[in-house]
Amino acid sequence: MFAGENAELTASQKDKLARFAGFTDQFLSADKVVIANPMYNLMIPAELKSWVDTVNVAGKTFKYTAEGPVGLANGKKVLHLQANGGVYGAQDPVSAIFNFIGSDFRQIAVEGHAYDPEKTEELLAEFIKKVELEAQAF
Ligand SMILES: Cc1cc2nc3c(=O)[nH]c(=O)nc-3n(C[C@H](O)[C@H](O)[C@H](O)COP(=O)(O)O)c2cc1C
C-alpha cells in the first residue's frame, strides 16, 4: 500500500529516511566528489546505484518545473573514475544522472584491458597520468 506524504512513519522508517537525508546532505555540502568504480555487466555496481538513489532527491538535487527538470547541484565538481575491460568511451548511467542534477561532471576511464591484456600496464599508466592532470585543475 502506498503511504501518502502525511502518513505516520514507524521509528525504523524515520531512521532510514534520516540516514538517506544524511547522505544527500553530505553530497551537497562536499566541495568536490570523486566516484571510482568498476563496470559490471554494462552497469555500475549495485552499491553505487543504491548510493545514487539515496543521494539524489527531488527538491534537493533537482526540481521539476513547468519547463522540465532543473538541476540544483550548482556546478558541484564531480569526478568519475571507471574501470572497464571493454571500450565504451565512458558512457554509463553515472554520467546521465550527474549531468541531470547540474554538476560539473568529468569522467576518466581506464578501459580495454580485456581486449588486449598485454596492454594493461600501459593503459593503467595512461589513466594515472590523466587522473593526475585532472586532479591539478579539479
Ligand atoms: C562480474 C563482472 C562483470 C563485468 N562486466 C563487464 C562489462 O560488462 N563490461 C566490461 O567492459 N567489463 C566488465 N567487467 C570487467 C571489469 O569492468 C574490469 O575488469 C575492471 O577493471 C574491474 O575492476 P577491478 O579489476 O578493480 O575489479 C566485469 C567484471 C566482472 C568481475
The ligand as a Tripos MOL2 file, in Angstrom:
@<TRIPOS>MOLECULE
LIG
   31    33     1     0     0
SMALL
NO_CHARGES

@<TRIPOS>ATOM
      1 C1         31.1130   -9.6510  -12.6840 C.3       1 LIG1
      2 C2         31.8790   -8.8250  -13.6600 C.ar      1 LIG1
      3 C3         31.2100   -8.2340  -14.7210 C.ar      1 LIG1
      4 C4         31.9200   -7.4580  -15.6400 C.ar      1 LIG1
      5 N1         31.2440   -6.8730  -16.6580 N.ar      1 LIG1
      6 C5         31.9240   -6.0950  -17.5390 C.ar      1 LIG1
      7 C6         31.2340   -5.4650  -18.6060 C.ar      1 LIG1
      8 O1         30.0280   -5.5540  -18.7790 O.2       1 LIG1
      9 N2         31.9450   -4.7130  -19.4630 N.ar      1 LIG1
     10 C7         33.2790   -4.5490  -19.3270 C.ar      1 LIG1
     11 O2         33.8610   -3.8480  -20.1300 O.2       1 LIG1
     12 N3         33.9710   -5.1280  -18.3290 N.ar      1 LIG1
     13 C8         33.3210   -5.9020  -17.4300 C.ar      1 LIG1
     14 N4         33.9920   -6.4900  -16.4050 N.ar      1 LIG1
     15 C9         35.4210   -6.2450  -16.2900 C.3       1 LIG1
     16 C10        35.7060   -5.1610  -15.2780 C.3       1 LIG1
     17 O3         34.9690   -3.9850  -15.5420 O.3       1 LIG1
     18 C11        37.1980   -4.8050  -15.2860 C.3       1 LIG1
     19 O4         37.9580   -5.9480  -15.0460 O.3       1 LIG1
     20 C12        37.5260   -3.7520  -14.2730 C.3       1 LIG1
     21 O5         38.9140   -3.4980  -14.3750 O.3       1 LIG1
     22 C13        37.1520   -4.2430  -12.8830 C.3       1 LIG1
     23 O6         37.8090   -3.5470  -11.9080 O.3       1 LIG1
     24 P1         38.6300   -4.3760  -10.8230 P.3       1 LIG1
     25 O7         39.6830   -5.0830  -11.6430 O.co2     1 LIG1
     26 O8         39.1500   -3.3550   -9.9110 O.co2     1 LIG1
     27 O9         37.6630   -5.3090  -10.1770 O.co2     1 LIG1
     28 C14        33.3250   -7.2820  -15.4910 C.ar      1 LIG1
     29 C15        33.9760   -7.8820  -14.4080 C.ar      1 LIG1
     30 C16        33.2670   -8.6380  -13.5050 C.ar      1 LIG1
     31 C17        34.0070   -9.2690  -12.3430 C.3       1 LIG1
@<TRIPOS>BOND
     1     1     2 1
     2     2     3 ar
     3     2    30 ar
     4     3     4 ar
     5     4     5 ar
     6     4    28 ar
     7     5     6 ar
     8     6     7 ar
     9     6    13 1
    10     7     8 2
    11     7     9 ar
    12     9    10 ar
    13    10    11 2
    14    10    12 ar
    15    12    13 ar
    16    13    14 ar
    17    14    15 1
    18    14    28 ar
    19    15    16 1
    20    16    17 1
    21    16    18 1
    22    18    19 1
    23    18    20 1
    24    20    21 1
    25    20    22 1
    26    22    23 1
    27    23    24 1
    28    24    25 2
    29    24    26 1
    30    24    27 1
    31    28    29 ar
    32    29    30 ar
    33    30    31 1
@<TRIPOS>SUBSTRUCTURE
     1 LIG1         1 GROUP 0 **** ****
